Each structure stands twice: as C-alpha cells, then as structure tokens.
Amino acid sequence: MSKLINNAAEAVKDIKDGMSIMLGGFGLCGIPENLINAIYDHGAKDLICISNNAGIDGFGLGKLLNKRQVKKMIASYVGENKEFERQMLSGEIEVDLVPQGTLAERIRAGGAGIPAFYVPAGYGTEVAEGKETRSFNGKMYLMEEGMTADYAFVKAWKGDTKGNLIFKHTANNFNQAMAMAGKITIAEVEELVPAGELDPNQIHVPGIFVQKIFQGKDYEKRIEFETISE
C-alpha cells in the first residue's frame, strides 16, 4: 500500500494542540525542516517536543519556540538557542533535560516495546530525583522509562512509496530510533523512488514503522558552527 502524501502541510493537518512530537536530528543535521515549517504555519500550540536539542534562534525548532508553540521540551541540552535558554530560565517553558545517551535509549526502548531499563548516568544528581534506584554488582543505577510520542517527524535521504527509509551517514542520528517510537511516523525524504528500487540490505527503517511519506523541498541544511581555514 502506498503511503505517499503530497506535502508537509497535508502531513500535519491532523496535529492537535497539546500533542507530543518526536523530531529527528542532531543540532541541525538531519532535522525534518519541511515538517517543522508546516507545524509553524499550521499553528498547533502547547506541543510537547522531544528532540536532542531545539535548533537555533529562528530555524528548526527555534521557529516554534519564537511563536510560543512549545509547552514542554524534552532534550539533552539547550544548545545555541538563546530564546530556548531565555524561556527555560524565565519559567515560560517546561524543560526536561535528559542525558544524551539516556534520551537515545529511552526512545529506542519505547520503539522496541521495552517499558523501562537501568542506567548509571545521573545517579546522585538532580536527574535521579523521584526515580527508582538499584544496585547491580556494587554500582548504583537509575530506572528510566521507555518513551513514545503521538507523532514522530523524521528526515531521510532516500525513501520509497511504502515508507522504507535510508539515512545518509550521520544524518541517521535520532531519526532511526524515533521512526520506531512514534505512534504515527511521518517521513520527509530528499529523494523518493517507487517501491522495490531500494536495496533491502541498505534500508535503515522498514516501511512498517512509517505511516506517511513525502518528498521534501527547499532544504537549507544550515551549519551551526561554520569553521573556515585561514
């Protein structure tokens, strides 16, 4: 069955206020630019956004923050977004900062149907407040819960009409795990091909995890820190 839709606007038309959304990417690498812009235009608010970070001022998730569409961010660090930092320090937005490896594993576990697991990261810090702890082989661990979301927005290099996805190098990052953890996963791709054209051995996410797919356009692919040799 084809999962092809026309564009990002069609993809997000059913998103409602207060929904939770996972957004792939690391910094600005591999972020679903078209879907973020579509949510910005759509105007859904009070969103719970789960992402490694919140983009930069005025781009990526930074656009949603500027428009006050995000009620809560679950992320691993503030990054280079000054508006995100300002809203967090002023109490205008709820923020759950999660160690990066723990965040990745919570998402992976959620997609795999694993309800909880133990990690050493965060024991003895504020991260451990209110969480179950347990000793294994003389070392203390925290129990963390697997994580899912109403939607997952991911961006891939190539995809086919059945939703099979291939990521390019490090743009895989959180995209692959999030594609499995969203109750509804929407994929935007740079190159869309008919079903059967992708090499099965190269597919990172099987189409069974993807409900909607479209070919993106006008990618900016900005760089957070541009360093040029003298």
C-alpha positions as CSV (number, residue, x, y, z in Angstrom):
1,M,0.0,0.0,0.0
2,S,1.3,3.4,-1.0
3,K,1.9,5.8,2.0
4,L,2.7,8.7,-0.3
5,I,1.2,12.1,0.5
6,N,1.6,15.4,-1.4
7,N,3.5,17.6,1.0
8,A,4.2,18.6,4.6
9,A,1.1,20.7,5.0
10,E,-1.0,17.6,4.3
11,A,1.1,15.6,6.7
12,V,0.5,17.8,9.7
13,K,-3.2,18.7,9.1
14,D,-4.4,16.4,11.9
15,I,-2.0,17.6,14.6
16,K,-3.9,19.0,17.5
17,D,-2.8,21.3,20.4
18,G,-1.1,19.5,23.2
19,M,0.2,16.6,21.2
20,S,3.7,15.1,21.7
21,I,6.1,15.0,18.8
22,M,9.5,13.5,18.4
23,L,11.7,15.3,15.9
24,G,14.8,13.7,14.5
25,G,18.1,15.4,14.1
26,F,21.2,16.3,16.0
27,G,21.9,20.0,16.1
28,L,20.8,21.0,12.6
29,C,21.9,17.7,11.0
30,G,19.1,15.6,9.6
31,I,16.2,17.7,11.0
32,P,12.8,17.5,9.3
33,E,12.8,21.1,8.0
34,N,9.7,20.8,5.9
35,L,7.6,19.3,8.7
36,I,8.8,21.9,11.3
37,N,7.9,24.7,8.9
38,A,4.5,23.1,8.3
39,I,3.8,22.9,12.0
40,Y,4.8,26.6,12.3
41,D,2.3,27.5,9.6
42,H,-0.4,25.1,11.0
43,G,-0.2,26.9,14.3
44,A,-0.7,24.0,16.7
45,K,0.3,25.0,20.2
46,D,1.1,23.6,23.7
47,L,3.2,21.0,22.0
48,I,5.5,18.6,23.8
49,C,8.6,18.3,21.7
50,I,11.1,15.6,22.1
51,S,14.4,16.3,20.3
52,N,18.1,16.2,21.1
53,N,18.1,20.0,21.2
54,A,15.9,22.9,20.0
55,G,17.7,24.1,16.9
56,I,18.9,27.6,16.8
57,D,17.2,31.0,17.0
58,G,14.8,31.3,14.1
59,F,15.5,28.0,12.5
60,G,14.4,24.4,13.1
61,L,12.6,24.1,16.4
62,G,13.7,27.6,17.2
63,K,10.9,28.8,14.9
64,L,8.3,27.1,17.1
65,L,9.8,28.5,20.2
66,N,9.7,32.0,18.9
67,K,6.0,31.6,18.1
68,R,5.3,30.1,21.6
69,Q,4.0,26.8,20.2
70,V,6.0,24.6,22.5
71,K,4.8,23.9,26.1
72,K,7.5,21.4,27.0
73,M,10.8,20.4,25.6
74,I,12.4,17.1,26.4
75,A,16.0,17.4,25.2
76,S,19.6,16.6,26.1
77,Y,21.0,20.2,26.0
78,V,20.0,23.8,25.4
79,G,22.5,24.2,22.5
80,E,22.9,27.5,20.7
81,N,19.3,28.7,21.0
82,K,19.2,31.8,23.2
83,E,15.4,32.1,23.1
84,F,15.2,28.5,24.4
85,E,17.6,29.4,27.2
86,R,15.6,32.6,28.0
87,Q,12.3,30.8,28.1
88,M,13.7,28.0,30.3
89,L,15.3,30.4,32.8
90,S,12.2,32.5,33.0
91,G,9.9,29.6,33.5
92,E,7.9,30.2,30.4
93,I,8.5,26.7,29.1
94,E,8.8,23.4,30.9
95,V,12.1,21.6,30.2
96,D,13.2,18.1,31.0
97,L,16.9,17.8,30.4
98,V,17.9,14.2,29.9
99,P,21.5,12.9,29.5
100,Q,22.0,12.3,25.8
101,G,22.7,8.6,25.9
102,T,19.7,8.1,28.2
103,L,17.5,10.1,25.9
104,A,18.5,7.9,22.9
105,E,18.0,4.7,24.9
106,R,14.6,5.8,26.2
107,I,13.4,6.4,22.6
108,R,14.9,3.2,21.4
109,A,13.3,1.3,24.2
110,G,10.0,2.9,23.6
111,G,10.1,1.8,20.0
112,A,11.1,-1.7,20.9
113,G,8.3,-2.1,23.5
114,I,10.6,-2.1,26.5
115,P,8.9,-0.3,29.4
116,A,12.0,0.5,31.5
117,F,15.7,-0.1,31.9
118,Y,18.6,0.9,34.3
119,V,21.4,3.3,33.6
120,P,24.2,4.7,35.8
121,A,24.1,8.2,34.2
122,G,22.6,10.8,36.6
123,Y,22.8,8.8,39.8
124,G,23.5,11.2,42.7
125,T,22.3,14.2,40.7
126,E,19.1,16.1,40.2
127,V,18.4,13.7,37.3
128,A,17.7,11.0,39.9
129,E,15.0,12.8,41.9
130,G,11.9,10.8,42.1
131,K,13.3,7.8,40.3
132,E,13.8,4.2,41.4
133,T,17.4,3.2,42.1
134,R,19.0,-0.2,42.3
135,S,22.4,-1.7,42.9
136,F,24.0,-4.1,40.3
137,N,27.4,-5.6,41.1
138,G,28.1,-2.9,43.6
139,K,27.2,0.0,41.3
140,M,24.1,2.2,41.6
141,Y,21.7,2.7,38.7
142,L,18.6,4.7,37.9
143,M,15.5,3.3,36.3
144,E,14.4,5.1,33.2
145,E,11.2,4.6,31.3
146,G,10.9,3.9,27.6
147,M,9.5,6.8,25.6
148,T,6.9,7.1,22.8
149,A,5.1,10.0,21.2
150,D,1.9,10.8,19.3
151,Y,3.9,11.6,16.2
152,A,7.5,11.2,15.0
153,F,8.8,13.5,12.4
154,V,11.9,12.1,10.6
155,K,14.0,13.2,7.7
156,A,15.8,10.6,5.4
157,W,18.0,10.8,2.3
158,K,16.0,8.3,0.3
159,G,12.6,6.6,0.7
160,D,10.1,4.7,-1.3
161,T,6.3,4.8,-1.6
162,K,5.9,2.1,1.0
163,G,7.8,4.1,3.6
164,N,11.2,2.3,3.6
165,L,14.0,4.7,4.6
166,I,17.7,5.2,4.1
167,F,19.6,7.8,6.0
168,K,22.9,9.4,4.9
169,H,25.8,9.0,7.2
170,T,25.4,10.9,10.5
171,A,22.0,12.3,9.5
172,N,20.7,9.0,10.8
173,N,21.3,10.2,14.4
174,F,18.0,10.2,16.4
175,N,15.9,9.7,13.2
176,Q,16.0,5.9,13.1
177,A,15.0,5.3,16.7
178,M,12.3,7.9,16.6
179,A,10.8,6.4,13.5
180,M,10.1,3.3,15.6
181,A,8.8,5.2,18.6
182,G,6.1,7.4,17.1
183,K,2.5,6.2,17.1
184,I,2.3,7.9,13.8
185,T,5.6,8.4,11.9
186,I,5.8,10.9,9.1
187,A,8.9,10.9,6.9
188,E,10.2,13.5,4.6
189,V,12.9,12.5,2.1
190,E,15.2,14.2,-0.3
191,E,14.7,11.5,-3.0
192,L,11.6,9.4,-3.4
193,V,11.6,6.3,-5.5
194,P,9.0,3.6,-6.4
195,A,8.7,0.6,-4.1
196,G,11.2,-2.1,-4.9
197,E,14.0,0.2,-6.1
198,L,15.8,0.4,-2.8
199,D,18.4,-2.2,-1.9
200,P,16.9,-4.2,1.0
201,N,20.3,-4.5,2.6
202,Q,20.7,-0.7,2.8
203,I,17.3,0.1,4.4
204,H,17.6,1.5,7.9
205,V,13.9,1.8,8.7
206,P,11.4,-0.7,7.3
207,G,8.2,0.8,5.9
208,I,6.1,-0.9,8.6
209,F,7.1,1.8,11.0
210,V,6.2,4.7,8.6
211,Q,2.6,5.8,8.1
212,K,3.1,8.8,5.8
213,I,5.9,9.9,3.4
214,F,6.5,12.8,1.0
215,Q,9.4,14.3,-0.9
216,G,10.7,17.4,0.8
217,K,11.9,20.6,-1.0
218,D,14.0,23.7,-0.5
219,Y,16.3,22.2,2.1
220,E,18.6,24.9,3.7
221,K,20.8,22.4,5.6
222,R,22.3,25.1,7.8
223,I,25.5,24.6,9.7
224,E,25.6,25.6,13.4
225,F,29.3,26.4,13.5
226,E,30.9,27.2,10.2
227,T,34.7,27.0,10.5
228,I,36.9,28.1,7.6
229,S,40.6,27.6,7.5
230,E,42.7,30.8,7.3
